Structure formats: structure tokens, C-alpha cells
């Protein structure tokens, strides 16, 4: 008789953002006239830039014509895209990454969720606390985390690395050595960064211990300060210990277009076995490539026009971030983030729990944010706002919060 | 120290189609002027139909405009697409499938590869032999198949169900009861079908034994005969035992656009646990939806114009199939398939092995097909051709084969 993967039953409740969506939907039904400002899910609001729209139209025309139609894409992505990524995202920053080490996909979320498959089920993972839920949940499903401890809000076999005010929301090197280390900088949800010297310590630590760093750099284009690395491969020795994930979602507004990529260096090994062939095999077996038209859109992101249009969009979001940070501080809140990342991390009011504060903001100010506790126990008492809304809404949200 | 998922090392050689691609590339390099006719990978050649191209352009324009831009898609797909699928693919055929039971994805390959994750790692799978490699390989990666037996060409813990001339290339009900049964009809690679009465026996067998049928209906739009079911849900009781996969790839030329869907009935259970919430959780955790523009393209497939344009395309492919089947028979080959499926399944010449025949056809006639043995041991001595080429090439391929 067929039976289920019981690891799924260890997952506490439903996925964070689904829960938020349900709460907001139910509030909207009860208050149909409520003018809700959404600063919860990190979804962008500006339309796709004109240079990218043009590339999409051109590619659509190609697909409609006999002599330019394209069927299955190459397993690992089209060369036109992998070449420009290697050139502009890596070589331009002094990182020696070859196009063949770049795997184009439908987004960093898929890759971050799937990457664990190529590792042993007994490998122990370490995650920041708070953390983007996908890293943990995908490992729960795989049976790598042990049971959930309701009281602690933690899985038994996961190494949680607290990111707190005290350490500037960047974790200490763990004393118990993990096999797989998930790092995301600029960080979701806290907006914190790791300077290059600090990240180099992690690379050295991983190389010394034979750990693999799974580095999520989805927010690198929001970096505004100079000594913050855009890629882990800016650190010496990172090609021997790190896989990096990148996304077009926040950089270029691709949340609804779906495009990302993962870098697996050809020489990278775990326990003596190369990882590149495993990830290539996974890609070839369970995936069929990102749509041609979307890969052409990705290529346009790197064109001169595309770049300058996207830079403007990011500037708009980061101005929003400034408005929100300054406004919250003026309203008496403790706030961090919002400088090298589109996320603002704030302490709740009057020691409310994160979910209490969620309900409070939704009910009293019709503002949707994300409860910090949804990202892990050290997120309790915190709240995440995103800078992806409109200018008008960023101002209005701050006005509403100030009035509370 | 990190280590790899050693199940990957059980996979014999590389993925079938990657091997073919390498062989063809190497032949092309040695014979740069060779005029190769590709009938190997089941990739379509006709451009996307005009009604769908129009829908794509319209959706691209929406993405470029402030008031119509769309970010993250709903987890399970847009309602406009799920509604029309439920209506036209299922309700119109008397199948009681609700839009909420439809999960939109980037293709049937991904879903067929990923579905095994929600089942217990100790569940035993049964597959047709020959079989589309993704079903087996994804289970190898998960550790569900045991070791590969080189001599037999089989994994130890998999139930192989031979599909031979004797049973019309449709398997017998297995004597050892499997937990998970992969069926694909119309079949890839043999082009065989299962009539409704026969498929009903499988549904009854699964319900009696508590097995789950994973039914790949990617080729249903090529069915030309009346008593062949388009969906397993045409059988009584299938909602209690079956998950169905569908694809837009072959139906509407979406191999380069990427769109498919999976049906998981709300009431379907394995070992007493409902499967719908597990698949929904997997979707929400590891996937972020198909691109909005591609979902709009999928919707256009069901419009009156879209339908009639696609019907014409399918008719062209199936006329190719007829030309190939008749031509091969005239050349003295034993042939099946090609009536309800775009695949032609032929016996090799002079008892050559499948790979010998592959090399023979490539070297002597510059035709690329797929060795039957790549699909499993019972495929040895067979060869698959596809009808997805142009009319001209279908004729030319037959002329070349006749001349050999």
C-alpha cells in the first residue's frame, strides 16, 4: 500500500506567506473597503523595464516564426545568457566563474529548495535564525532536520545561528561544525550584510572543516556600501566550498517572469565527490530549462539600457527604504536594514509578539508586514517591512504608523 | 564534513538524451556538411500558433505597464487557467475535476520527477519497460530503487512491467503489488494506448490494493481513436487512486515555453493521508509558479482560435506519423505506434542492438532516432522515431531508409 513521506508531517503549520495571505484575505472580506498597504511578501511593484519588454516582444515574435522557433532549451541554459552573466556578474568583479559553471533556472527559490537533494540525508545543516523558511522546510521534507520542538520553535537536528542586535544580525561561526551552511547576504529578513573580511572568515572556516556554504545572493543588486561583497567568490577559496544562488526577481522585477541561476564551480567537492555533475544530472532529469523568451529577457537585464533602467527602479525602492527607516525611527521604533537591502527589520511595539504586532498593524493601520517569528525563534519580537511598495504608499504607511 | 547523496552514483551513465546529443555533436563535428534529420528527442518544430503569440504579446504589454504588472503568481496557478482546464479538459469529458485540484507548473517533466517526493522512500514503484527515463531516475536519486544490476539493465527494487509485441505494448497487472504505478498512455516511447476497459482494470487493481497510479497523459491530444481515454478520470474510482500529469509541450508546441499541470484530487489518500495538502506544500515551498505570460499563453490554447490552430498542427504531425509508419512497413520493418501518439516504435534491422541501429542510421542515413534500449531492457532491439519533424524531412527520412 502506498504511503506518504512522513517528514512532511513534521512541518509546523503552513508556509509563512500562505498564512499571511489567508489572514489578509479574511480581513479584506470583513472590511471590503479597507485600503490595505502591503509590505509583507517581498514582491516588487514596478513594471518590467522597457528594454526588457522589448526583448520579450522580440523573442515572442521569434517563437511565432518558422525559421526562428525554439523548442527545448539547453539543459543548463542558453549560452547567450550564461556568457553575459559570467562576464558582468563575475569576471567584472574579479571572480573567476566560467559560463559552464552557471545553471540557469526558474528562480532562486526553486534552486535553494532543490539543492539539498544532492547531499547526503545525514548531512547536518546550519541556518541563520531568523531565516528564509525555504532552506529549513526543504530539509524537513528531505528528512534532514529531525522532529520539531514546539516549545523551542526549532528542529532538533538543525544548527540555528542566532542573528541578534548583539552581533549586528550576522551570525558567529558555529562551535558545532555543520556540513551544510546556508547564508543569505544581504539578508532576508533582517537586511543585514556581511563585510568582505567577515565573509572570508566563513569561507576559511568551511574550507578548514569540509563544510559547503550555500550562499543566497538574491539581493546583491541592492548593495550600496563599498566593502560589501556582491558574490561569495570575491573571497579567496570560495570556489572550493561554496555554491551561490542569484535571482532576477528583485533585481529586475522578475517575480512574475521567473528567472534565476546557481553557480556550482567545476572543482567544488563534498567528501571527495564533485558536485557539478550531480547538479547537472538533477537539472537534466527533473527540469527542462527556463522559457526561451524569459532567458532573452534576462539577457536584456545586462544591456546598457536594461542596466540603467533597472538601476533607476532599484533607486526608487531604496529611497522607499530610507523613508520607512527614517519614519519608523522618528516614530520611536528600533530599526535596522534598509541600506544594502530592500528589507527593514524593526522591533515590535511594547514587547508585542510578532504575530500580535501583525494583527495590530493590520487591524489598526491596515498595513501588512511579516512577523519576524515566522523566520525563526530569534525573530520573535521583530517585524519585517519591505521597500517594494510605491512611494505614495511608503509615505502613507509611515503616516499611519506615526498616528497609532 | 559535507557528503553527497550517494544514490546519484547508482545512475548508470548519463541521461539518455544527453548521450544522444553528444553522439550527434561529435558526428557533426567530423562531418560538418552532413544533412542530419533529427527524429530523436520528441521536440516539436512548428512555431507557436498565432492566437497564442497574440496572447503572449498582450501579456508582455501588461507586464510593462504600471496598472497591469503582475508579480508572484498564485502558488498553484492563476484561476483563469485552472478554470478553463477544469472545464475543457475534464468536465467536457465527464470527469469531475475541480479547478482547485489542478496545479499549474513549468511542465510535466518537472512534475513527474518531483511527485515521488511526497511518498515514503520505502514505497515500491512499478514502471513499464520500456519507459520514459525520468520516472525511474528520479526514484533512483531518492533512494527508492536499490542498486543497478548491469547485467539485467534493471534496478533491483523496481517492478518492471514488460511491454512487448505479445501484449500489444501495454503491461499486464503485476503479480507483486507495487505501491506506486507509473503509467503513460498514449505511451512514450512505444506509441501504444490502453483502451478504456483495460485502464479501468488498472484503476480497480490500484483501488483494491491501495496503490497510487501516477498517470502521464502528456500525449492525450494525439489520440485519434474513439475508445481511448484522454484522462484516467474517465474511469470509475480513479479519483481515489490516481494523479494525472498533463503537458502543453506536444499539444501546443510549448517545449520552449514550459507549461504543464498536475491533477491531485482533493480526496486522494495514500495510507490514510491526503496527498493534496502535501503536493500543495511542496509547490509552495520549492516552486514559485509558472510565468504569468506563459499562463496566459496556456489560456489561449483553449480559445476557439487557439484550439483550431493547434488541431491543424497536430494533424500535420500525425500525417507525418502516417508517412513514417507506411514507409517503414514498405521498407520491410515491423512497426507500431503512430496512430494515437506522435511516436513510432520499430524493430531494428537484422537483429541489431538498439545502439548499433542508432549508429547505423546516423552514419548511413544521417537520421537521428532514439535507441529503444535507452528506455529499458525490453526496449532492446527497438528504435523510436518521432513525427515532430517537417513534412519534407519525414519524406526524406523514409527515402533514405528505403535506399539502405
Boltz contact constraints between the chains, C-beta under 6 A:
constraints:
  - contact:
      token1: [A, 1]
      token2: [B, 210]
      max_distance: 6.0
  - contact:
      token1: [A, 1]
      token2: [B, 271]
      max_distance: 6.0
  - contact:
      token1: [A, 2]
      token2: [B, 123]
      max_distance: 6.0
  - contact:
      token1: [A, 2]
      token2: [B, 179]
      max_distance: 6.0
  - contact:
      token1: [A, 2]
      token2: [B, 180]
      max_distance: 6.0
  - contact:
      token1: [A, 2]
      token2: [B, 211]
      max_distance: 6.0
  - contact:
      token1: [A, 2]
      token2: [B, 212]
      max_distance: 6.0
  - contact:
      token1: [A, 2]
      token2: [B, 270]
      max_distance: 6.0
  - contact:
      token1: [A, 3]
      token2: [B, 120]
      max_distance: 6.0
  - contact:
      token1: [A, 3]
      token2: [B, 270]
      max_distance: 6.0
  - contact:
      token1: [A, 3]
      token2: [B, 271]
      max_distance: 6.0
  - contact:
      token1: [A, 4]
      token2: [B, 270]
      max_distance: 6.0
  - contact:
      token1: [A, 4]
      token2: [B, 273]
      max_distance: 6.0
  - contact:
      token1: [A, 5]
      token2: [B, 118]
      max_distance: 6.0
  - contact:
      token1: [A, 5]
      token2: [B, 119]
      max_distance: 6.0
  - contact:
      token1: [A, 5]
      token2: [B, 120]
      max_distance: 6.0
  - contact:
      token1: [A, 8]
      token2: [B, 278]
      max_distance: 6.0
  - contact:
      token1: [A, 15]
      token2: [B, 284]
      max_distance: 6.0
  - contact:
      token1: [A, 15]
      token2: [B, 285]
      max_distance: 6.0
  - contact:
      token1: [A, 18]
      token2: [B, 284]
      max_distance: 6.0
  - contact:
      token1: [A, 43]
      token2: [B, 71]
      max_distance: 6.0
  - contact:
      token1: [A, 43]
      token2: [B, 72]
      max_distance: 6.0
  - contact:
      token1: [A, 44]
      token2: [B, 71]
      max_distance: 6.0
  - contact:
      token1: [A, 47]
      token2: [B, 64]
      max_distance: 6.0
  - contact:
      token1: [A, 47]
      token2: [B, 65]
      max_distance: 6.0
  - contact:
      token1: [A, 47]
      token2: [B, 66]
      max_distance: 6.0
  - contact:
      token1: [A, 47]
      token2: [B, 69]
      max_distance: 6.0
  - contact:
      token1: [A, 48]
      token2: [B, 63]
      max_distance: 6.0
  - contact:
      token1: [A, 48]
      token2: [B, 64]
      max_distance: 6.0
  - contact:
      token1: [A, 53]
      token2: [B, 64]
      max_distance: 6.0
  - contact:
      token1: [A, 56]
      token2: [B, 60]
      max_distance: 6.0
  - contact:
      token1: [A, 57]
      token2: [B, 60]
      max_distance: 6.0
  - contact:
      token1: [A, 60]
      token2: [B, 56]
      max_distance: 6.0
  - contact:
      token1: [A, 60]
      token2: [B, 57]
      max_distance: 6.0
  - contact:
      token1: [A, 63]
      token2: [B, 48]
      max_distance: 6.0
  - contact:
      token1: [A, 64]
      token2: [B, 47]
      max_distance: 6.0
  - contact:
      token1: [A, 64]
      token2: [B, 48]
      max_distance: 6.0
  - contact:
      token1: [A, 64]
      token2: [B, 53]
      max_distance: 6.0
  - contact:
      token1: [A, 65]
      token2: [B, 47]
      max_distance: 6.0
  - contact:
      token1: [A, 66]
      token2: [B, 47]
      max_distance: 6.0
  - contact:
      token1: [A, 69]
      token2: [B, 47]
      max_distance: 6.0
  - contact:
      token1: [A, 70]
      token2: [B, 256]
      max_distance: 6.0
  - contact:
      token1: [A, 71]
      token2: [B, 43]
      max_distance: 6.0
  - contact:
      token1: [A, 71]
      token2: [B, 44]
      max_distance: 6.0
  - contact:
      token1: [A, 71]
      token2: [B, 255]
      max_distance: 6.0
  - contact:
      token1: [A, 71]
      token2: [B, 256]
      max_distance: 6.0
  - contact:
      token1: [A, 72]
      token2: [B, 43]
      max_distance: 6.0
  - contact:
      token1: [A, 72]
      token2: [B, 255]
      max_distance: 6.0
  - contact:
      token1: [A, 106]
      token2: [B, 106]
      max_distance: 6.0
  - contact:
      token1: [A, 107]
      token2: [B, 288]
      max_distance: 6.0
  - contact:
      token1: [A, 109]
      token2: [B, 288]
      max_distance: 6.0
  - contact:
      token1: [A, 110]
      token2: [B, 287]
      max_distance: 6.0
  - contact:
      token1: [A, 113]
      token2: [B, 286]
      max_distance: 6.0
  - contact:
      token1: [A, 118]
      token2: [B, 5]
      max_distance: 6.0
  - contact:
      token1: [A, 119]
      token2: [B, 5]
      max_distance: 6.0
  - contact:
      token1: [A, 120]
      token2: [B, 3]
      max_distance: 6.0
  - contact:
      token1: [A, 120]
      token2: [B, 5]
      max_distance: 6.0
  - contact:
      token1: [A, 123]
      token2: [B, 2]
      max_distance: 6.0
  - contact:
      token1: [A, 137]
      token2: [B, 285]
      max_distance: 6.0
  - contact:
      token1: [A, 138]
      token2: [B, 286]
      max_distance: 6.0
  - contact:
      token1: [A, 179]
      token2: [B, 2]
      max_distance: 6.0
  - contact:
      token1: [A, 180]
      token2: [B, 2]
      max_distance: 6.0
  - contact:
      token1: [A, 210]
      token2: [B, 1]
      max_distance: 6.0
  - contact:
      token1: [A, 211]
      token2: [B, 2]
      max_distance: 6.0
  - contact:
      token1: [A, 212]
      token2: [B, 2]
      max_distance: 6.0
  - contact:
      token1: [A, 255]
      token2: [B, 71]
      max_distance: 6.0
  - contact:
      token1: [A, 255]
      token2: [B, 72]
      max_distance: 6.0
  - contact:
      token1: [A, 256]
      token2: [B, 70]
      max_distance: 6.0
  - contact:
      token1: [A, 256]
      token2: [B, 71]
      max_distance: 6.0
  - contact:
      token1: [A, 256]
      token2: [B, 292]
      max_distance: 6.0
  - contact:
      token1: [A, 257]
      token2: [B, 291]
      max_distance: 6.0
  - contact:
      token1: [A, 258]
      token2: [B, 291]
      max_distance: 6.0
  - contact:
      token1: [A, 270]
      token2: [B, 2]
      max_distance: 6.0
  - contact:
      token1: [A, 270]
      token2: [B, 3]
      max_distance: 6.0
  - contact:
      token1: [A, 270]
      token2: [B, 4]
      max_distance: 6.0
  - contact:
      token1: [A, 271]
      token2: [B, 1]
      max_distance: 6.0
  - contact:
      token1: [A, 271]
      token2: [B, 3]
      max_distance: 6.0
  - contact:
      token1: [A, 273]
      token2: [B, 4]
      max_distance: 6.0
  - contact:
      token1: [A, 278]
      token2: [B, 8]
      max_distance: 6.0
  - contact:
      token1: [A, 284]
      token2: [B, 15]
      max_distance: 6.0
  - contact:
      token1: [A, 284]
      token2: [B, 18]
      max_distance: 6.0
  - contact:
      token1: [A, 285]
      token2: [B, 15]
      max_distance: 6.0
  - contact:
      token1: [A, 285]
      token2: [B, 137]
      max_distance: 6.0
  - contact:
      token1: [A, 286]
      token2: [B, 113]
      max_distance: 6.0
  - contact:
      token1: [A, 286]
      token2: [B, 138]
      max_distance: 6.0
  - contact:
      token1: [A, 287]
      token2: [B, 110]
      max_distance: 6.0
  - contact:
      token1: [A, 288]
      token2: [B, 107]
      max_distance: 6.0
  - contact:
      token1: [A, 288]
      token2: [B, 109]
      max_distance: 6.0
  - contact:
      token1: [A, 291]
      token2: [B, 257]
      max_distance: 6.0
  - contact:
      token1: [A, 291]
      token2: [B, 258]
      max_distance: 6.0
  - contact:
      token1: [A, 292]
      token2: [B, 256]
      max_distance: 6.0
